Amino acid sequence: MELSLTKLPWYGQIGAFVVVSGLAIFGFWKFYVTEMQADIELRQTRLTALRADIAKGVATARRLPEFQAQVTELEHRLDTLKQVLPEEKDVADILRRVQGLATQSNLTIQRFTPQAPKQESLYAELPFKLQAEGTYHNFGFFFDRISKFPRIINIGDLSIKVRPTQESNATIVAELVATTFILQESGATGKGGRPNVPKQPITK
């Protein structure tokens, strides 16, 4: 049976036209407008992210002088650190000077033995075990000279014993660990990344 819109009454023709027009509009909305809306939302999301990145870049640019000041401060602190921390090539000279300070304080060095170094990220600790004899007064002079030494030297693990035989210039025997520090720079380490330090103890 064939259907003809012309055979429908006028109100039927209008209704059919409305239905067909509605279907056409719905199809256009479904397959074109909805897709366009999704594309717009995606582009809006990308635009928002881009604006956020630009804002971060502007904020970073504004803080650039602050970052440069921090870098300058760190470089200054590193230069200051280099003044109190010797390089590996200076260690032997420092050890000789420490022994000289002990001698100037009228201490008799019995043993001066390098210990295992301790590695850190920017520096290495180089401990040396020292055994010497003298008087309380002379050890006081020695510690005072160490505290005024231009390089950092820490004194620890101090042990003091009274000598079995007392002498005017030797009433006690002291053992201690003197620790100095060196900067970890290229070329300042030996095999296996360990600093090149003296291996033989100095005894008397």
Buried (B, 14 or more C-beta within 10 A) or exposed (E): EEEEEEEEEEEEEEEEEEEEEEEEEEEEEEEEEEEEEEEEEEEEEEEEEEEEEEEEEEEEEEEEEEEEEEEEEEEEEEEEBEEEBBBBEBBEEBBEBBBEBBEEBBBBBBBBBBBEBEEEEEBBBBBBBBBBBBBEEBBEBBBEBBEEBEBEBEBEEEEEEEEEEEEEEBBBBBBBBBBBBBBBEEEBBEEEEEBBBBEEEBEE
